Structure formats: C-alpha cells, structure tokens
Amino acid sequence: MRIFGKSDRCPTSTVLAEALESSACTLQLACEPTNDDWRHIEVLVREQETPIYLDRFHRTDEGIRGELQAWAAWLETCDYSPNHQSLMTHMIQTQQVFTVRKPVDCANEVLIDNVSVAICQFLAQAADGIYQIDGKGFFAPDGTMLLQEF
C-alpha cells in the first residue's frame, strides 16, 4: 500500500496514534527519528505479534522521483479510466510517499487489513493525497475508487 501526498505536511506520530485508536485497536508506536519528522513507524496492533510497518519518503530522497515518474508513466497507459490524467498529474505533484507493509502471517488478517486501510485514508487526507492498494487500485482519502487495477 502506498500513499502519495501532494502536501509536505505530515501528522506527528502522536496524532496518527490518536486517529487510529478509533479503529478499535490498542496501538503501540515505535517511531524514528522523532515525533515531528518521522521516517519509520512500527504500528503494533492489539493481540498481533508482527507490526504494520509504515515508512515515509520525501520527493527528494534517493530513488523516489524515479518511482513517481514510473507511476505517472504507468497511469498514462490506464486510459480505460476517466481519472487516469488527474492521477498522473497527482504523481507529478507528489511531495511525499508513505508505504504501509502488512505482516505476511498474522492471527487476524481482517483487523490488520482494516487498520492498514485506516492508515492509508488518514495519511491521504492529512497530506492532500491518494492511496494505492496492490491488485485493487487507487483511492481517494474517503475510500472512493479512482482507478481499478486489472
């Protein structure tokens, strides 16, 4: 899962934890380097042994601009969707990218999926962004599908 934010604003880890508490989870956040400009967070969800890994990258970080250009080029080929042009433009304007990596093997996959989507929606809203789920597509912060992946 990826979140592409046009804004460089980023919620603190404390704000993120408060937002996710409403997802019916008890969370522990391990945050690097600081609360305000974090790059990596481990989200420990109640009764799950393996965390959800959340990483944050700036547009200027090595390799990110190339990744964004590759996404824009791929979206250009998705002319079956009326949103492909606006999504392509969004990629070009992206200032930060977040990745959400779910544990491969967990006791409650539905809970982990729900928390992961809640993270995507919260960060997309906070960073004026959109999010993408492999095999599903691109979504607006409210969960509206913008482009389905085939």
C-alpha positions as CSV (number, residue, x, y, z in Angstrom):
1,M,0.0,0.0,0.0
2,R,1.2,3.5,-0.8
3,I,0.0,7.0,-0.1
4,F,1.0,9.8,-2.4
5,G,0.8,13.2,-0.7
6,K,0.8,16.5,-2.7
7,S,1.5,18.3,0.6
8,D,4.6,18.0,2.6
9,R,2.6,18.3,5.8
10,C,2.8,15.2,7.9
11,P,0.9,14.4,11.1
12,T,3.0,13.7,14.2
13,S,3.2,10.1,15.4
14,T,1.0,11.1,18.3
15,V,-1.7,12.5,16.0
16,L,-1.5,9.3,14.0
17,A,-1.9,7.1,17.1
18,E,-4.9,9.2,18.3
19,A,-6.6,8.8,14.9
20,L,-6.0,5.1,14.8
21,E,-7.4,4.5,18.3
22,S,-10.8,4.9,16.7
23,S,-10.1,1.8,14.6
24,A,-10.8,-0.3,17.7
25,C,-7.1,-1.0,18.2
26,T,-4.7,-0.7,21.0
27,L,-1.6,0.7,19.4
28,Q,2.0,1.0,20.3
29,L,4.1,3.1,18.0
30,A,7.8,2.8,17.7
31,C,8.9,5.9,15.9
32,E,12.1,7.0,14.2
33,P,13.7,9.6,14.3
34,T,11.3,12.0,16.1
35,N,7.7,12.6,16.7
36,D,7.5,15.5,14.2
37,D,9.6,14.3,11.3
38,W,9.3,10.6,11.5
39,R,10.6,8.3,8.7
40,H,9.6,4.9,10.1
41,I,6.9,3.8,12.5
42,E,6.0,0.3,13.7
43,V,2.3,0.0,14.4
44,L,1.6,-2.8,16.9
45,V,-2.0,-3.8,16.8
46,R,-3.7,-5.4,19.8
47,E,-3.1,-9.2,20.0
48,Q,-0.9,-9.2,16.9
49,E,2.7,-10.2,17.2
50,T,4.0,-8.7,14.0
51,P,3.7,-4.9,13.4
52,I,2.5,-3.0,10.4
53,Y,5.5,-1.1,9.1
54,L,4.9,2.5,8.0
55,D,7.7,4.4,6.1
56,R,7.8,8.0,4.9
57,F,9.8,9.2,2.0
58,H,10.3,12.8,0.7
59,R,10.3,13.5,-3.0
60,T,14.0,14.5,-2.8
61,D,15.0,11.2,-1.3
62,E,17.2,9.0,-3.5
63,G,15.1,7.0,-6.0
64,I,11.7,8.5,-5.1
65,R,11.5,10.9,-8.0
66,G,12.1,7.9,-10.4
67,E,9.5,5.9,-8.7
68,L,7.0,8.7,-9.1
69,Q,7.8,9.1,-12.7
70,A,7.3,5.4,-13.2
71,W,3.9,5.5,-11.6
72,A,3.0,8.5,-13.7
73,A,4.0,6.7,-16.9
74,W,2.0,3.6,-15.9
75,L,-1.0,5.7,-15.1
76,E,-0.7,7.3,-18.6
77,T,-1.5,3.9,-20.0
78,C,-4.6,3.5,-18.0
79,D,-6.8,5.4,-20.4
80,Y,-9.7,3.0,-19.6
81,S,-10.3,5.2,-16.5
82,P,-11.6,8.8,-16.7
83,N,-9.3,9.6,-13.7
84,H,-6.0,8.5,-15.3
85,Q,-5.0,12.0,-16.3
86,S,-5.7,13.5,-12.9
87,L,-3.9,10.6,-11.2
88,M,-0.9,11.1,-13.5
89,T,-0.8,14.8,-12.6
90,H,-1.1,13.9,-8.9
91,M,2.0,11.7,-9.2
92,I,3.9,14.5,-10.8
93,Q,2.9,16.9,-7.9
94,T,3.6,14.4,-5.1
95,Q,5.9,15.7,-2.4
96,Q,6.0,12.6,-0.1
97,V,5.2,8.9,-0.3
98,F,4.2,6.7,2.6
99,T,4.4,2.9,2.4
100,V,2.3,0.5,4.5
101,R,3.6,-3.0,4.8
102,K,1.3,-5.5,6.5
103,P,2.6,-8.6,8.2
104,V,2.6,-11.7,5.9
105,D,1.4,-14.1,8.6
106,C,-0.9,-12.8,11.3
107,A,-3.7,-14.1,13.5
108,N,-6.4,-11.6,12.4
109,E,-5.9,-10.6,8.8
110,V,-9.2,-8.7,8.7
111,L,-8.2,-6.5,11.6
112,I,-4.8,-5.9,10.0
113,D,-6.4,-5.0,6.7
114,N,-8.8,-2.6,8.4
115,V,-6.1,-0.8,10.3
116,S,-3.9,-0.6,7.2
117,V,-6.7,1.0,5.2
118,A,-7.4,3.3,8.1
119,I,-3.7,4.4,8.0
120,C,-3.9,5.0,4.2
121,Q,-7.1,7.0,4.5
122,F,-5.8,9.1,7.4
123,L,-2.5,9.9,5.7
124,A,-4.1,10.6,2.4
125,Q,-6.4,13.1,4.0
126,A,-3.6,14.7,6.1
127,A,-1.2,15.0,3.1
128,D,-3.7,16.0,0.4
129,G,-3.2,12.6,-1.2
130,I,-4.5,9.5,-2.7
131,Y,-3.6,5.9,-1.9
132,Q,-3.0,2.7,-3.8
133,I,-3.5,-0.9,-2.9
134,D,-1.7,-3.5,-5.0
135,G,-4.2,-5.6,-7.0
136,K,-7.1,-3.2,-6.2
137,G,-6.4,0.3,-7.4
138,F,-6.2,3.9,-6.5
139,F,-8.5,5.5,-4.0
140,A,-9.5,9.0,-2.7
141,P,-9.0,9.6,1.0
142,D,-12.6,8.7,1.7
143,G,-12.2,5.3,0.1
144,T,-13.8,6.1,-3.3
145,M,-12.1,4.1,-6.0
146,L,-10.5,6.3,-8.6
147,L,-8.9,3.7,-10.8
148,Q,-9.3,-0.1,-10.6
149,E,-6.2,-2.2,-11.3
150,F,-6.6,-5.1,-13.6
